């Protein structure tokens, strides 16, 4: 008899082949079993600049199967020490590399932008204004083009700040293609190009992403295809350790961006991370300490003049420590006004940016050329405004107390740019516009210069950066949100300072600082991390109390209008981010009711036929399956219809078992040594890119013993549990699957009633299935 | 027939009548049912200065019973607004009152200690040394006596810093008598007395306790017996809201102690709190902002000379901002040396303090008189040393660059005290010893004074404060650990600075600062909060990188020897603190096995006979009972032996039902309106002090419908769950009881297999029942 060989191929790619847990309506196996028409769908909103992809969850929960327990028990003291040593070494390396790359980016930007600006100034001095415009615009277009082409062609995920995606990753969402080597390189070069091009965006957000990429690549031993196969590194090939590393990376990034070590740690803590442990706090702190040491070392080197035009800067970027701050209790009024306006403007910015991003989304979806053209248009508009607008304002005479080298200046930096003015005069708007963004902030933060800027110049500056801030963020280049908001905020702060001039004895430079802080709080809604970042940025501790008040007021005002900008972007990208607090109406629904709205759960037996497993894998998209045993309850000896929950098995592990052909001829339980010969816990913990499996029809009749691969300690809830409390459990413990067990104990009751995943707990999805819940009144969202 | 009336009195006092959940071996009802001899016992270690009391857990979990759900659904928008408004008002008041009381304490100490010292200096100037000694010692003894008598007689819990108890409270342990009005008053007066008496202790720890007391009292509307019955306040009579308030209070306390608003928030976050939400971060931040504003306002008032001798100080306490810090990469070596020595000394201090506290424990147990005598002995010894030792050192000549008013000084403060020296000379040891602790720290931190202190003086200072630091902490007065450690650390730091003099160009004052930081990290094992506290304390941001490195090294070194000082004290006090990470061997045990080692669980029926409930209450000490229904599984219609888990009911709610005589003549389920007539959710949430119940024999035959009072959504685990993962759930979600449900579904299986409480998860208790687990090898404690 000829052997028939039927081929079955199951693929599991992290990027798209493996579908999300929730979209089960396309499931042919389950379709006839559907009891109700209401099914949960995933959020339909598309990703900014990209289509929403099927997104998996991460395995932050410890998968306590037999292999793990054996591996864990057999770990020697030496291996434990190896692990601890490597953990700290990696934290060190993350800090070191982030510091080095941040320095590199800084140097490149300062030098590229510096030579560009010097050349333009040179032309302007010769009154060749039109040539200056051509060169300025041309250089900017070229730099933007480099950044945009790289982003569009090689790494679409490198566009934008990357912070929302990191936030989602640390929440347990496996955001695809975020931490690859290509992304890292494109982000570095793109960031240099985009910032050098004078676009209204910062390198701060991208640095956070760069830090995270470095951390992820270090943890897995290099880029996907060229991974270091070092034995020690295998401890880190799991989602839990990668989570810790990426947290370190994000903190290092913020630290490198603002040279704010404590601020970096707090930023991760307050804004980025979902879970936090004090041990992690400490390791993160170590990484940022390393970053600071690296930055300081480079500043020493650069101060000796070996870094090209770049040189100054110091450990403190926007230093206002030389101001003696005198404020009295009555100064609380202007401070409160700054806070309120900052909150209103911040939430208005969030609102408008949301609209712009939706519009850009439509444009970007049309194709790569459209993305590119959009970026170039924005660059052209920016260049034209930055070059053209300073011609509109009147030249101001230099203050007689300043020396000739101080005012007017024609160098790259300097607070009083001559531009088109005669000698002895300076153009205050050119000081703010025809310079790098960092210098612009430094100039507008400058203290003890109450008469430097005209109201009209500041108004133009503020209006321009409001427009640019809205229209630059969504283009396909790496772009941070911090600097645009700081520029906007400092503009309105300084304007407010001018307006209040006589009523308050707070310096105008400080008004600019407070304005920037208030707008940040109004848009990003952070408090303590922003406070510390501003503290470390401005190096003035006496500013602390008023900064605190400004931040608190701005956040309160902003919160009453709309959510934070990162939440808006998360929502736009359709990432299933699990919120900290359940919605109030979730108390009115039990998980049992939620499970009833889904197709019935697919369970497997402890020793299962291969054909059945193949069938289940082919016909469902679930990533986890409860494993159930029929049998006898040992102490009671009840034989009739007893079933036992053995645990939950992951799709990836089923595929591994098929791939390794771990088949049995007869239906039996295996011994521990058998499984240890085939499998290794470290292999199982790794998130494999692609698994292809072929099963012959002979093998289809064989059996697999799932027991040793099953996580025997899944978290469970009774079916009477409210969705609100289940969600608290799901998030607090960092789950991927939550089993629902029956509240009834009787013969014939299924031992597992349902299974909850991240998508099932998304408020949008629940409301789609249970629209009446939105109308239930009462109760506030806890916070 | 005469009616018999049997009386039954059940008492539930939070302090001692209600026993801990774990000591069930004294349970006469369960005794015959015991299957095994192994039972769990509570930790036998006694409390420092007091006997260990039976300690309850707190209800941080939301008790979702019918009443709660109704109350929650019927909350109107106005009530929600009331709640939110009050939440912020209370946070404001906590900050305000903590700020005011901290100022009061500061003023009192500065003035009492100031006049005392001025009088002594006056006597010394007249060479009446012996009279000086008598007055000095007498005044100190008197002040110590006031503090000690108050503590011993009125509020034993006011002794010590209170931070470990607050830490335990926020972990879910109902530490008894911690937050009362008496405690608050004793703590305030005692702290003033003890610090003015010149004892080697600080007001910092007590201020944290004071802040928490204020928060707790505000939340419950005043002292226990005179509570404000304001309707709005009822929202806060539950453990969850009290938890948030006390977190605010603790942060405000640290902020008031060090005038470090950000440091205060981070201290709560890193050291005190177990759970954290970003909304709480924000409210806490608000409280500390208020504290800073209050402190600043008072400093302005005091600077105008209206606060007696008190006056200087400023918003920054130990200001070293005037130092220009120049350090190069090579300075990392002395910095690392400081860190290593700090870590070793810190862990040595922890070790010795542990021994001393155990010794003191024995003395304190002998009675009040012994406690008092111990305190007075320490005070006498301290005074004798502080007064006598300066005579041993040689007088130093004043530097010629200093004016006569600067050196020597005879005022209360000043860096060069004349003491017993001739004119033109000063006594450097008297500068450090014969002053308040705050001034001593300021003097030793003083920068640009490389030749001020002799090595011998610093050695004496360091040795003295090592001894005092060990023997002062355990006496029965309010005492903080921060300042003793800062004093010790600054002494050794300055010594190290002297020794390294020529090798490093770091200022000796900075060496003292770094020494203090390293010893703090070596003993308390905090990182980021200490870093920020030191930053805000010293007002010098450029110190940040080296402070970070010192802290990291010191903590690493310290951690390799023993746990942090707060953990040691927690352990000594026998508080069942739930650690963040499960012990490695907990993976080798299932909760089912753990439950088998305990007496069988006592379950109640949904509609239960009064006699049965009374019996259960009288004969068990459990605080929660699973409620189980027999019946039919609705969808399947299986009538035979089906049981249903309905939820869990608290002892307090059973007592309430008995007290309110909510009895039914027949066995039936009640309607919703019936229960709403009798009970109110807010009443149930409150932690009542004492409930007395009398039940007649007639009533004994009646029924109670437990359904509406039952928490229908308890968290559960399968019996196959490992203890490690159950503990993660228990801690992360903030539970009091965790139900264990069977993994088998079959007729005849009990629907609830067991119940886990905090005591059951304490490693010590588990190891008592399963001693072999301690020997299981492999695996590291996750961190």
Boltz contact constraints between the chains, C-beta under 6 A:
constraints:
  - contact:
      token1: [A, 64]
      token2: [B, 722]
      max_distance: 6.0
  - contact:
      token1: [A, 72]
      token2: [B, 779]
      max_distance: 6.0
  - contact:
      token1: [A, 73]
      token2: [B, 778]
      max_distance: 6.0
  - contact:
      token1: [A, 75]
      token2: [B, 778]
      max_distance: 6.0
  - contact:
      token1: [A, 75]
      token2: [B, 779]
      max_distance: 6.0
  - contact:
      token1: [A, 80]
      token2: [B, 780]
      max_distance: 6.0
  - contact:
      token1: [A, 262]
      token2: [B, 532]
      max_distance: 6.0
  - contact:
      token1: [A, 265]
      token2: [B, 528]
      max_distance: 6.0
  - contact:
      token1: [A, 270]
      token2: [B, 278]
      max_distance: 6.0
  - contact:
      token1: [A, 278]
      token2: [B, 270]
      max_distance: 6.0
  - contact:
      token1: [A, 279]
      token2: [B, 783]
      max_distance: 6.0
  - contact:
      token1: [A, 281]
      token2: [B, 528]
      max_distance: 6.0
  - contact:
      token1: [A, 282]
      token2: [B, 527]
      max_distance: 6.0
  - contact:
      token1: [A, 285]
      token2: [B, 527]
      max_distance: 6.0
  - contact:
      token1: [A, 285]
      token2: [B, 528]
      max_distance: 6.0
  - contact:
      token1: [A, 286]
      token2: [B, 552]
      max_distance: 6.0
  - contact:
      token1: [A, 289]
      token2: [B, 548]
      max_distance: 6.0
  - contact:
      token1: [A, 289]
      token2: [B, 549]
      max_distance: 6.0
  - contact:
      token1: [A, 292]
      token2: [B, 545]
      max_distance: 6.0
  - contact:
      token1: [A, 527]
      token2: [B, 282]
      max_distance: 6.0
  - contact:
      token1: [A, 527]
      token2: [B, 285]
      max_distance: 6.0
  - contact:
      token1: [A, 528]
      token2: [B, 265]
      max_distance: 6.0
  - contact:
      token1: [A, 528]
      token2: [B, 281]
      max_distance: 6.0
  - contact:
      token1: [A, 528]
      token2: [B, 285]
      max_distance: 6.0
  - contact:
      token1: [A, 532]
      token2: [B, 262]
      max_distance: 6.0
  - contact:
      token1: [A, 539]
      token2: [B, 541]
      max_distance: 6.0
  - contact:
      token1: [A, 541]
      token2: [B, 539]
      max_distance: 6.0
  - contact:
      token1: [A, 545]
      token2: [B, 292]
      max_distance: 6.0
  - contact:
      token1: [A, 548]
      token2: [B, 289]
      max_distance: 6.0
  - contact:
      token1: [A, 552]
      token2: [B, 286]
      max_distance: 6.0
  - contact:
      token1: [A, 633]
      token2: [B, 744]
      max_distance: 6.0
  - contact:
      token1: [A, 633]
      token2: [B, 746]
      max_distance: 6.0
  - contact:
      token1: [A, 636]
      token2: [B, 748]
      max_distance: 6.0
  - contact:
      token1: [A, 638]
      token2: [B, 746]
      max_distance: 6.0
  - contact:
      token1: [A, 638]
      token2: [B, 748]
      max_distance: 6.0
  - contact:
      token1: [A, 642]
      token2: [B, 744]
      max_distance: 6.0
  - contact:
      token1: [A, 642]
      token2: [B, 746]
      max_distance: 6.0
  - contact:
      token1: [A, 643]
      token2: [B, 745]
      max_distance: 6.0
  - contact:
      token1: [A, 644]
      token2: [B, 743]
      max_distance: 6.0
  - contact:
      token1: [A, 644]
      token2: [B, 744]
      max_distance: 6.0
  - contact:
      token1: [A, 645]
      token2: [B, 743]
      max_distance: 6.0
  - contact:
      token1: [A, 712]
      token2: [B, 720]
      max_distance: 6.0
  - contact:
      token1: [A, 713]
      token2: [B, 721]
      max_distance: 6.0
  - contact:
      token1: [A, 713]
      token2: [B, 722]
      max_distance: 6.0
  - contact:
      token1: [A, 713]
      token2: [B, 725]
      max_distance: 6.0
  - contact:
      token1: [A, 716]
      token2: [B, 718]
      max_distance: 6.0
  - contact:
      token1: [A, 718]
      token2: [B, 716]
      max_distance: 6.0
  - contact:
      token1: [A, 720]
      token2: [B, 712]
      max_distance: 6.0
  - contact:
      token1: [A, 721]
      token2: [B, 713]
      max_distance: 6.0
  - contact:
      token1: [A, 722]
      token2: [B, 64]
      max_distance: 6.0
  - contact:
      token1: [A, 722]
      token2: [B, 713]
      max_distance: 6.0
  - contact:
      token1: [A, 725]
      token2: [B, 713]
      max_distance: 6.0
  - contact:
      token1: [A, 729]
      token2: [B, 733]
      max_distance: 6.0
  - contact:
      token1: [A, 732]
      token2: [B, 732]
      max_distance: 6.0
  - contact:
      token1: [A, 732]
      token2: [B, 733]
      max_distance: 6.0
  - contact:
      token1: [A, 733]
      token2: [B, 729]
      max_distance: 6.0
  - contact:
      token1: [A, 733]
      token2: [B, 732]
      max_distance: 6.0
  - contact:
      token1: [A, 743]
      token2: [B, 644]
      max_distance: 6.0
  - contact:
      token1: [A, 743]
      token2: [B, 645]
      max_distance: 6.0
  - contact:
      token1: [A, 744]
      token2: [B, 633]
      max_distance: 6.0
  - contact:
      token1: [A, 744]
      token2: [B, 642]
      max_distance: 6.0
  - contact:
      token1: [A, 744]
      token2: [B, 644]
      max_distance: 6.0
  - contact:
      token1: [A, 745]
      token2: [B, 643]
      max_distance: 6.0
  - contact:
      token1: [A, 745]
      token2: [B, 749]
      max_distance: 6.0
  - contact:
      token1: [A, 745]
      token2: [B, 751]
      max_distance: 6.0
  - contact:
      token1: [A, 746]
      token2: [B, 633]
      max_distance: 6.0
  - contact:
      token1: [A, 746]
      token2: [B, 638]
      max_distance: 6.0
  - contact:
      token1: [A, 746]
      token2: [B, 642]
      max_distance: 6.0
  - contact:
      token1: [A, 746]
      token2: [B, 747]
      max_distance: 6.0
  - contact:
      token1: [A, 747]
      token2: [B, 746]
      max_distance: 6.0
  - contact:
      token1: [A, 747]
      token2: [B, 747]
      max_distance: 6.0
  - contact:
      token1: [A, 748]
      token2: [B, 636]
      max_distance: 6.0
  - contact:
      token1: [A, 748]
      token2: [B, 638]
      max_distance: 6.0
  - contact:
      token1: [A, 749]
      token2: [B, 745]
      max_distance: 6.0
  - contact:
      token1: [A, 751]
      token2: [B, 745]
      max_distance: 6.0
  - contact:
      token1: [A, 778]
      token2: [B, 73]
      max_distance: 6.0
  - contact:
      token1: [A, 778]
      token2: [B, 75]
      max_distance: 6.0
  - contact:
      token1: [A, 779]
      token2: [B, 72]
      max_distance: 6.0
  - contact:
      token1: [A, 779]
      token2: [B, 75]
      max_distance: 6.0
  - contact:
      token1: [A, 780]
      token2: [B, 80]
      max_distance: 6.0
  - contact:
      token1: [A, 783]
      token2: [B, 279]
      max_distance: 6.0
